[in-house]
């Protein structure tokens, strides 16, 4: 089992690579600081410099972003994956900066360092990108492609608004499944059955929509005393017929 990762200390960075107190930090500054960081030896970094031999996913970032989004936290993060150019995320403004196009987003990485950045000292040098498509990619590349840790068994989920599909890599099956979530609050198991998709695909889609903040959640304890929902066997019927069969109407 992979040990928790932590950013390598920046003690190896030279003073020339650090932003001056009255000088806004730019993306070039972060690149220079990252280069100095990567020169730190494992012995000097200690446990913080440990890196796994096997590929890891983006679960730590997903969990950190989820916490910040849920609490409306004004947070800016620098994320360095595999020593590539830093990804900078402004959670409060729902914006990110990255040289890497999302079409090249790496599903697996060998190292992932997450470091808070002082937004007051960071100058992006240009307009950022909408955070929503990045959250979609991060969620799909987290938790070994399974259920996000904050999705609780028995909870029901309903889509409160559509994502901007023009900015997301998706297929017609996902669009059809999301349309069901706009009609009824469903558990992951019910969602999988009525949408006629694998449970792994269902929870992966729920995880992504949840991280993006697009789902209303009905906790299981609030529906325990409600009418029992019987999932009907899968048949080739329309979406609304499936929903009527699911809720017995």
Helices and strands as residue ranges (DSSP letters): G 10-12, G 15-17, E 25-26, H 27-38, H 42-45, G 46-49, H 59-70, E 76-81, E 87-90, E 95-97, G 102-104, E 112-116, G 119-121, E 122-123, E 129-130, H 131-140, G 143-145, E 156-159, G 165-167, H 172-181, H 188-195, H 199-211, E 215-218, H 220-223, H 239-247
